[in-house]
Structures are given as C-alpha cells and as structure tokens.
Amino acid sequence: MIVGDIVEDVQAQRRRPLITVATETDATLRSRIINVVRGVRTPLFHASLIMLVALLPTLFVTGVGGSFFQPLFWSLALALAAGLLVGLAVTPVLAQMLLPRDTATRPESPTAGRARAYYGRAVEAARSRRALSLVAVAVIGVLGLAAGSQLMANRQLVPTLPDRTLLVQWDTAAGTSTDEVRRIASKASEELRAVPGVTGVGGHIGRAITSDQVVGNNAAELWVSVAADADFSETEQAVRDVVQGYPGIAHNVSNYSQQEIGDRRSSMEPGFAVRVYGTEMPVLREKAEEVRKALSNISGVQNPTINATPMTPIVEVEVNLEAAQRVGIKPGDARRAAATLMQGVIVGNLFEQQKVFEVVVRGALDVRDDLTSIRELLLDTPDGGHVQLGAIAAVRMVPNEVVIEHDATSRRIDIVADVSGRPLADIQRDIEAAIKQIQFPLEYHAEIPAKYSELRAADAVVLWVGAAALVGILLLLQTAVRSWKLALAVFLALPAALAGAAVVAWIGAASLSWLSLTAFAAVLAIAARNATLLSARADELWRSAPHTSRSEVVLTAARERVSPVLKSALIPVVVLIPPALLGGTVGQALIVPMLLIIVGGLLTTTLVALLVFPLLTLWFGPRTAPEEWSEVYESEVPVQPVMQEKVEAK
C-alpha cells in the first residue's frame, strides 16, 4: 500500500499542468517525484506508527495469545519498515526510470469531470448542513462501537483450519470396562464411516504404557479423515450429529490445532483455584471440603467446587500378615498370584511377519471379573498343600483415582471458583485468612497458586497499555495535522471510519478469530493515512499560495485526493483476493475473514476520507499557514559557503 500510494501520488502530480515549461522532461519529472516524496513521507510514517501503536498492547498479552501476537507484531513492524524503505527510496528511482514522459497535457475525461462535479456538490451540501453531518458521523461511529463491542466475547484464538482430519474424544463414566469402551467406539466407527465425505476412521482405546496423555481406560479417541473434495463444514456437522447420538458419554470434536491450543491454554492460563496438598487422598478430600465451605462464606467468591478426579472401582487385595505367616506364604507371592489372574503375566514372545507379539497368560474373563472366583484362587504352600487367597487376604472392591494429580511428590486437589465484584488482592487476603483457621495434618497445606494473579495483573497491564496507545494515536494525529482540535475531531471520527469493518465482523462473528480481527489495525492505518495526507496536501497548497483562502485550499486538496484515495482502497483488496481464493484451507480460514473485514472497513473509510475529513479540516483545522515548515524544507538545500576572493594590491 505504501508503494501504491507513492506511485499514485506521482501520477496525480503529473496530471497537474506544468507552469514553467510546456512538456515534461527528466528534470521536471525528477522535481515532481522529489516533491511527492517530501509531501508523503511524513504522513506515511505517522500512519505506520499509528498502526504499530494500535497493536502495541499485543506485546503484553500473556499465555497462548502472547505466543501468537508477539511474533505477529514484530513481523508487521519489519514489513512496515521494509515498505517505507522501498516506497521512499526505491520507488522514486523506478518511477524516474520507467514512467514515460508526457509531451502534451492530457485532457480530463468527461466521466472524471462529471464525477468531480458531483463530488464538489456533495461536499458543499454536507458543508452547509454542519450539525446534521456531525450527527450522522456520530451515529455511524456509535453503530461501529456497538458492533465492535459484540466481538469481545470469548472466541478462538486462531481459526479452525480444515486440515481434513477431525479428532473425536470420548470419555465414558468412570469404571467403564475397556471392552465396553471398545464396543462403543467400534459401533461409532461404523456409523462414521457411513457419513458422506468420510474416507477413514481410526483410533485407540484407553492409554498406552508410554502415552503422553493423562486419561483412564474409560477414554477413547477416534481420528476421522475427510475427503479432499468434500464440504468440510457439512461433514464436520454430520460427524458431530453421530457423536451426539451416544447419550451419557462426554465427547469433544475438534482438530489437531484446536486440541494443541486447548492443552497449552489449560496449562498456561489456569483459572482461579485454591490448591490443597497432601499424601493420602481421603484426608485430601476431607480438607478440600473444609476449604470449599470456607470459600463459600467469602464475599466475591462464587460457586466454589472441588475439582477432584473421578473415581473408578478396582479390586484391592490386602494380605493378612498373620494368616499368611501361619501357612508360610509371603505377602508378595499372594499379590503376584492375584495380579497374574486379573492382569496377566508375560511368558514369552511370538514372532510373525517381522513383528513381535507378547504372549500373556491371565485368567478367563468370567473368572477375573468375579470376586468369588478371585477369593477362591488356590495358592501353593511350602508344605505342598494349597490355601485359598480369601483365607489369607481381604479381596474387595474399592474406589480409586483414574488419574493421580500431583506437584513433585505431593498429591493435590483444586477448589475452583469464580471471583468477581471485589479486587483480587482483597479476595486473596480473605482466603488466606480463612485457610489459616483450618487445621491441617503434618505434610498437608493449602495455598493460592500465583499463576492466576499474575495473569490478571498482565491483563491489567494490557488495558493500561491500550489506554496509552489511544493517547499515542491522538498525539501522532496532532503532530501530523498541526492542530489539537482537528486531531481530536479526526480521532473521534475514527470509529465511523471503522464502522464497516465492525459490522462485517459482527455479521460473520461465528467464523472469526482474534487473528482475523487484527485486520482492524490495517483499516485504522488507512484511515489515519487518508487524514494525514489530506492535511499534508492542504499545507503544501497553502505554502505555495499563502494568500489563497483557507476553504479553497482545503477543497482543492480534497478534490486532488479523490483519485489516490479510491485507488489506494482498491490496492489491498486486489492484493488479498488471489491468496484468499488460491490459498487453500489457510486462505479460506484466515485470509477470507480478514479480506471481508478490510473490504467492509474500506467502504466506510473511503466515505469518511472523501466527505468527512475535508469538512473536519475546514471546521477544526489550523487557521494559519504552515510557515515554519518552509524553513525545514529550505534546510534540506545545501548551503554553499561564501568564499572571499583575495585581491592583490597593486
């Protein structure tokens, strides 16, 4: 866009008639290019800074968002620096070398003349209705702010990239057998294979010995492959319909990127919790209940809940040491025999087709699933006799944790809650006071993890930086337009310029992500650039003709800026259309939403640039010509030192 602005401004400068010569030469073209670069370099620099300042709060975002936004900010900063370098250093040279020389002044086309006349009448009509014009801008701005406020709800950080593979996660009730989970997964796999657009279904049950997932035997995962020519949205919805047909089973349908981001978010962005540490789970649960009751009496804490892992029934074999000693059986031998019956033991390996299969011996299904059969297991005694397992051990069903959560060597239980209505520091102080009133056994204690408070403090920093960014944008506008009143007027008109982007984003909010919403920064930069370039052109005209009336200078600058504004609005659209259409899944998921936001924003930004900014410059702009800038430009002309000639006396 920076390069396009300079090229279009050069062409606009060439369309103006020459004053001193009748035809364009290399010298006149070079002079025009130098004047264009001098006129646009400061406004473009200000617009680029405004874009960076608007995105500055993203540098202070923590957690998963910071992992995405911080590289995005630095990439954008490097791209803007490269664009300014190429636009201000390389583009003028290429324009000097490649643009043809005009030998005659080209007459204006009738269409352009009529459009210029219509535009002049529109500006005069809006100028004569000052109050109505300001109210219209305010209404559009409020509409944009209202639509933008609806985008602040929880939304995914990155878009759903249709990578043609869906992950279906199952979590049945605790205690569900592996065989039952396998039966349900097999039946669901058959239904999923029958869905149009699905090419294959694979998965696994429970957790492997070396798995990196913390799940129990009652969990399962299915990987659903979607055909390349199938409609991904329709196929995904059909898969969700099949999965929802199994009531009583917790499930989740996502893709790989969503799963990875969700896992990282749960570890990097935990919610508020009070954590109880200890060694024995019954005592932990008892103390966690006491902490929960204490939290329920603290103002600002809502819905305290014990976030304990689910329990599953297991068979416990507790050997009676005295009874085992009387028959001469070691406790370890009794436990190993029971484990062999229920879980099995590896007795060898089978080699087939270059694969290794373990040979496991264990009790039959009807034997190992029956407590009476386990109690009747015969154990060999040293004197050659036999004794039943139930005679020397207690065999019973007991609840047990599916997953053991711990920090270092201490088990833990979290009491999660919602906190609001009071400062977080006050709530934490009351919680710590309540915890001190609870008696904990040795090696047991409760504390508030610091991660949540650190995240809330980081969020507060982001808000303060955002407020500072707004002040910085206002200061940059004031520097560019030389007037506090005009800078404030342009600043207040920016919501109207961004209203189109906000409305389009609100209409398509279901498919948007936070990365897509960064397109607002590009629209903001375009709006700021239009305002600063208009002010710069008006100052240039006023500087060249200081006795011209202020209204005539502003209206002339506005008419000259019509073509550059329209063409610069088309440039980003034309640039983004090819990757949006030909970019595959990434183009559809990321670039298309950004393109729609930019197109909607450019509609209102262009209207504001053509109709609102000229009027604001007339009503609130500086009243004096920029005389001080003439000294700046004169300082760029090297001053030749005056050499005194020696005169010889005769």
NORMO-V801329 format. One record per pair of residues at least 6 apart in sequence whose ideal C-beta (glycine too) atoms are under 7 Angstrom apart, sorted by sequence separation. I is the first residue (numbers start at 1). J is the second residue. If there is no record, write none. Layout:
# NORMO-V801329
i: [I/I]
j: [J/J]
This chain:
# NORMO-V801329
i: [18/192/207/226/278/295/362/367/380/381/389/405/406/478/481/542/581/21/126/324/349/350/379/404/405/505/580/61/193/207/243/276/296/349/378/379/419/579/583/172/192/226/278/295/349/350/478/481/18/243/321/324/349/378/379/477/58/59/206/276/348/377/435/542/580/58/189/276/292/319/346/347/376/377/505/541/579/580/206/240/346/375/474/477/59/189/239/292/346/347/375/376/474/477/58/170/205/224/276/319/345/374/375/538/541/576/580/319/344/345/538/541/203/204/274/289/344/431/474/14/55/185/203/288/317/344/473/501/13/203/343/501/538/576/185/203/375/428/537/55/201/202/274/317/341/342/374/10/13/340/341/498/501/576/10/13/182/201/285/534/537/181/371/534/537/52/200/428/498/573/10/198/199/342/371/498/572/573/9/178/198/199/315/341/534/52/178/198/199/533/51/197/424/573/6/192/197/494/497/6/9/48/192/342/424/189/197/341/494/569/6/188/197/5/185/530/48/338/341/181/185/198/569/197/5/45/178/181/338/44/195/337/566/490/565/2/176/337/175/195/174/195/565/173/334/565/172/41/171/192/195/171/562/170/170/192/329/481/522/37/191/338/477/481/169/329/337/480/168/328/167/168/188/327/328/481/37/328/334/480/167/168/558/165/166/188/329/334/33/165/315/334/555/165/166/327/554/164/33/164/184/33/329/554/164/554/327/30/29/551/554/323/324/323/29/162/166/29/320/166/319/320/319/320/516/168/318/515/519/523/530/25/317/318/522/526/24/172/516/520/24/171/317/516/519/523/527/170/171/519/523/526/530/534/538/546/3/23/315/316/534/2/6/170/512/516/527/2/169/315/316/511/523/531/535/543/3/168/169/530/534/542/543/3/7/313/314/542/2/6/10/168/508/313/314/543/166/167/539/543/3/7/14/17/167/311/312/508/68/166/167/311/68/165/311/312/539/165/65/163/167/309/310/504/505/64/163/309/504/161/309/160/161/216/309/501/504/503/160/158/501/500/501/500/158/498/500/157/500/308/499/306/307/497/307/496/497/306/307/305/304/305/497/496/304/303/302/303/493/301/302/496/301/302/300/493/281/295/300/300/295/300/292/299/490/493/291/288/301/490/284/288/300/489/285/284/298/277/281/486/279/486/489/278/279/298/277/278/298/486/277/485/486/174/276/295/298/174/175/275/276/483/174/175/483/275/483/294/482/273/274/273/273/272/291/294/482/271/272/272/291/290/287/287/291/274/287/283/283/279/278/278/277/277/276/275/274/275/274/275/273/270/272/270/271/270/216/269/216/214/64/64/64/63/64/63/64/63/174/145/144/141/144/141/144/148/151/159/141/144/147/151/158/137/140/143/147/150/157/159/155/156/157/158/159/141/144/151/155/137/140/147/150/155/151/63/62/62/60/60/61/60/57/60/57/56/57/57/56/54/53/53/54/53/163/50/53/162/161/161/50/49/162/161/160/46/159/159/123/46/46/123/43/120/119/116/119/72/68/65/55/54/51/54/51/50/51/50/137/48/47/50/47/46/47/133/44/47/126/43/46/123/127/43/122/126/130/43/119/123/127/40/43/42/40/39/39/39/12/12/12/9/8/5/8/8/5/4/1/4/1/1/38]
j: [24/198/213/232/284/301/368/373/386/387/395/411/412/484/487/548/587/28/133/331/356/357/386/411/412/512/587/69/201/215/251/284/304/357/386/387/427/587/591/181/201/235/287/304/358/359/487/490/28/253/331/334/359/388/389/487/69/70/217/287/359/388/446/553/591/70/201/288/304/331/358/359/388/389/517/553/591/592/219/253/359/388/487/490/73/203/253/306/360/361/389/390/488/491/73/185/220/239/291/334/360/389/390/553/556/591/595/335/360/361/554/557/220/221/291/306/361/448/491/32/73/203/221/306/335/362/491/519/32/222/362/520/557/595/205/223/395/448/557/76/222/223/295/338/362/363/395/32/35/362/363/520/523/598/33/36/205/224/308/557/560/205/395/558/561/77/225/453/523/598/36/224/225/368/397/524/598/599/36/205/225/226/342/368/561/80/206/226/227/561/80/226/453/602/36/222/227/524/527/37/40/80/224/374/456/222/230/374/527/602/40/222/231/40/220/565/84/374/377/218/222/235/606/235/44/84/217/220/377/84/235/377/606/531/606/44/218/379/218/238/218/239/609/218/379/610/218/88/218/239/242/219/610/219/220/242/379/531/572/88/242/389/528/532/221/381/389/532/221/381/221/222/242/381/382/535/92/383/389/535/223/224/614/223/224/246/387/392/92/224/374/393/614/225/226/387/614/225/95/226/246/96/392/617/228/618/392/96/96/618/621/391/392/392/99/232/236/101/392/239/392/393/393/394/590/243/393/590/594/598/605/101/393/394/598/602/101/249/593/597/102/249/395/594/597/601/605/249/250/598/602/605/609/613/617/625/83/103/395/396/614/83/87/251/593/597/608/84/251/397/398/593/605/613/617/625/86/251/252/613/617/625/626/87/91/397/398/626/87/91/95/253/593/399/400/629/253/254/626/630/91/95/102/105/255/399/400/596/157/255/256/400/158/255/401/402/629/256/157/255/259/401/402/596/597/157/256/402/597/255/403/255/257/312/405/597/600/600/258/257/600/600/601/601/261/601/603/261/604/413/604/413/414/604/415/604/605/415/416/415/415/416/608/608/417/417/417/418/608/417/418/612/419/420/419/612/401/415/420/421/417/422/415/422/613/616/415/413/427/616/411/415/427/616/413/413/427/407/411/616/410/617/620/410/411/430/410/411/431/620/412/620/621/310/412/431/434/311/312/412/413/620/312/313/621/414/622/434/622/414/415/415/416/416/435/438/626/416/417/419/438/438/438/440/446/431/444/441/444/443/443/444/444/445/446/446/446/447/448/449/449/449/452/451/452/452/402/455/403/403/261/264/265/265/268/268/269/269/402/495/495/493/496/495/498/502/505/513/496/499/502/506/513/493/496/499/503/506/513/515/512/513/514/515/516/499/502/509/513/496/499/506/509/514/517/455/455/458/458/461/462/462/462/465/465/465/466/469/469/469/469/472/473/473/585/473/476/585/585/586/476/476/589/589/589/476/589/590/555/479/480/558/480/559/559/559/562/518/515/514/521/521/521/524/524/524/525/525/612/525/525/528/528/528/529/615/529/532/611/529/532/611/615/532/611/615/619/533/610/614/618/533/536/536/536/536/537/540/560/563/564/564/564/564/567/568/568/568/568/571/571/572/633]
